[in-house]
Amino acid sequence: MNCGGFYVPLNPNSFIKYVHMRFLGNIEAKTDAKGRAFLPAVFRKMLQANCEETLVLRKDVFQTCLTLYPKSVWDEQVDILRSKLSRWDAKEQQIFRMFVSDAEVLVLDGNGRLLIPKRYLKMANIEQNIKFIGMGDTIEIWRNEQDEKAFMEPEEFGKALQEIMKKKDDEND
């Protein structure tokens, strides 16, 4: 299978692989009594097309949801974070430790299910009904009755997007 992507130097001693994955959509699902859920087929196909077998799960930094990273995306994020933090600064070491220690490596089973450990279900207040939300290069897992504070009202969203895009256009002029 041909796996897409290209390598870019992060610094003289390391490279990161950029993979073209764009997870999109909002798909409802359920977990079973053991915490297993079928990863939506559209997301599984995207992972397979990019030869990704391993995922990394972590509680989202800002919201009460879980974030699934394809391993290559996780590695890229960890490399970028590490490059911005000093190993000789105690607070920065704590930040790095907090980010990486609260992550779990997952592999889909033969049926396309992933096992969400109980502690993660608890962190995200997930019981049985869940929602997978494609976020570009990651996938969020929310309880189906997600916190509405995580989303904007349509009018507010339109205004904010207009402001951001206008600012970007102004910077490019």
C-alpha positions as CSV (number, residue, x, y, z in Angstrom):
1,M,0.0,0.0,0.0
2,N,1.3,3.5,-0.9
3,C,1.4,5.7,2.2
4,G,1.3,9.4,1.5
5,G,3.2,12.1,3.3
6,F,6.5,13.9,3.2
7,Y,9.3,14.6,5.6
8,V,10.3,18.1,6.8
9,P,13.3,18.9,9.0
10,L,12.3,20.0,12.5
11,N,15.9,20.8,13.5
12,P,19.2,19.5,12.2
13,N,18.8,16.1,14.0
14,S,15.1,15.2,13.5
15,F,12.5,15.2,10.8
16,I,8.7,15.1,11.1
17,K,6.5,13.3,8.6
18,Y,3.6,15.4,7.3
19,V,0.6,13.2,6.4
20,H,-2.4,14.4,4.6
21,M,-5.3,13.4,6.8
22,R,-8.4,15.4,7.1
23,F,-11.0,13.9,9.4
24,L,-14.4,15.5,8.9
25,G,-17.8,14.9,10.3
26,N,-19.9,14.4,13.4
27,I,-20.8,10.8,13.9
28,E,-22.8,9.3,16.7
29,A,-21.9,5.9,18.2
30,K,-22.1,3.9,21.4
31,T,-19.7,2.2,23.7
32,D,-20.3,-1.3,25.1
33,A,-20.0,-2.3,28.7
34,K,-16.2,-2.7,28.4
35,G,-15.8,0.8,26.8
36,R,-15.3,-0.4,23.3
37,A,-16.6,1.6,20.3
38,F,-16.5,1.2,16.6
39,L,-14.3,3.9,15.0
40,P,-16.5,5.2,12.2
41,A,-15.7,3.6,8.9
42,V,-14.9,6.9,7.2
43,F,-12.2,7.6,9.8
44,R,-10.8,4.0,9.6
45,K,-10.5,4.3,5.8
46,M,-8.5,7.6,6.3
47,L,-6.2,5.9,8.7
48,Q,-5.7,2.9,6.4
49,A,-5.0,5.1,3.4
50,N,-2.2,6.7,5.4
51,C,-0.9,3.4,6.8
52,E,-1.7,4.4,10.4
53,E,-2.4,1.5,12.7
54,T,-1.7,3.1,16.0
55,L,-3.6,5.9,17.7
56,V,-2.8,7.9,20.8
57,L,-5.6,8.9,23.2
58,R,-5.5,11.8,25.6
59,K,-7.9,14.1,27.4
60,D,-8.3,17.3,25.5
61,V,-6.3,20.2,27.0
62,F,-9.2,22.7,26.9
63,Q,-12.5,20.7,26.7
64,T,-14.2,17.9,28.4
65,C,-13.6,15.5,25.6
66,L,-11.0,13.0,24.4
67,T,-8.7,13.5,21.5
68,L,-7.5,10.7,19.2
69,Y,-4.3,11.3,17.4
70,P,-2.9,9.1,14.6
71,K,0.5,8.1,15.8
72,S,2.3,10.2,13.2
73,V,0.3,13.3,14.2
74,W,1.0,12.6,17.9
75,D,4.7,12.3,17.2
76,E,4.7,15.5,15.3
77,Q,2.9,17.4,18.2
78,V,5.3,15.9,20.8
79,D,8.3,16.9,18.7
80,I,7.0,20.5,18.2
81,L,6.2,20.8,22.0
82,R,9.6,19.4,23.0
83,S,11.4,21.8,20.6
84,K,9.6,24.8,22.4
85,L,10.4,23.6,25.9
86,S,13.7,23.5,27.8
87,R,14.7,20.3,29.6
88,W,16.5,22.5,32.1
89,D,13.4,24.6,33.1
90,A,11.4,22.9,35.9
91,K,8.0,24.3,34.9
92,E,8.6,23.5,31.2
93,Q,9.5,19.9,32.2
94,Q,6.2,19.7,34.2
95,I,4.3,20.9,31.2
96,F,5.9,18.3,28.9
97,R,5.4,15.6,31.5
98,M,1.8,16.4,32.0
99,F,1.2,16.4,28.2
100,V,2.8,13.0,27.5
101,S,2.1,11.1,30.7
102,D,-1.7,11.5,30.3
103,A,-1.7,9.7,26.9
104,E,-2.5,6.1,26.0
105,V,-1.5,4.1,22.9
106,L,-4.5,2.4,21.3
107,V,-4.8,-0.1,18.4
108,L,-8.0,-0.9,16.7
109,D,-9.1,-4.6,17.0
110,G,-9.9,-6.7,14.0
111,N,-13.4,-5.4,13.9
112,G,-12.4,-1.7,13.9
113,R,-13.2,-1.1,17.6
114,L,-11.1,0.8,20.0
115,L,-11.1,0.2,23.7
116,I,-11.5,3.5,25.6
117,P,-10.0,2.9,29.1
118,K,-12.4,3.6,32.0
119,R,-10.4,6.4,33.4
120,Y,-10.7,8.3,30.1
121,L,-14.4,7.7,29.9
122,K,-14.6,9.2,33.4
123,M,-12.5,12.2,32.5
124,A,-14.8,13.1,29.6
125,N,-18.0,12.3,31.5
126,I,-18.8,9.6,28.9
127,E,-21.3,6.9,29.7
128,Q,-22.5,5.1,26.6
129,N,-23.6,7.5,23.8
130,I,-20.7,9.2,22.2
131,K,-20.0,11.4,19.2
132,F,-16.9,11.3,17.1
133,I,-16.0,14.7,15.6
134,G,-13.4,15.0,12.9
135,M,-11.0,17.9,13.6
136,G,-8.7,17.8,10.7
137,D,-5.7,15.7,11.7
138,T,-7.3,14.5,15.0
139,I,-10.6,13.0,16.1
140,E,-12.5,14.2,19.2
141,I,-14.7,11.9,21.3
142,W,-17.5,13.6,23.1
143,R,-20.4,12.4,25.2
144,N,-23.4,12.6,22.9
145,E,-24.9,15.3,25.2
146,Q,-21.8,17.4,24.9
147,D,-21.2,20.7,26.7
148,E,-22.8,23.4,24.5
149,K,-20.0,25.8,25.8
150,A,-17.6,23.9,23.5
151,F,-19.5,25.3,20.4
152,M,-20.4,28.8,19.3
153,E,-23.8,30.1,18.2
154,P,-23.9,30.2,14.4
155,E,-24.0,34.0,14.3
156,E,-21.0,34.3,16.7
157,F,-19.2,31.7,14.6
158,G,-19.7,33.6,11.4
159,K,-18.5,36.8,12.8
160,A,-15.4,35.2,14.4
161,L,-14.5,33.4,11.2
162,Q,-15.0,36.6,9.2
163,E,-12.7,38.4,11.6
164,I,-10.0,35.7,11.5
165,M,-10.0,35.4,7.7
166,K,-10.0,39.2,7.2
167,K,-7.0,39.4,9.5
168,K,-5.2,36.7,7.5
169,D,-6.0,38.5,4.3
170,D,-4.6,41.8,5.7
171,E,-1.4,40.1,6.8
172,N,-0.9,38.7,3.3
173,D,-1.3,42.1,1.6
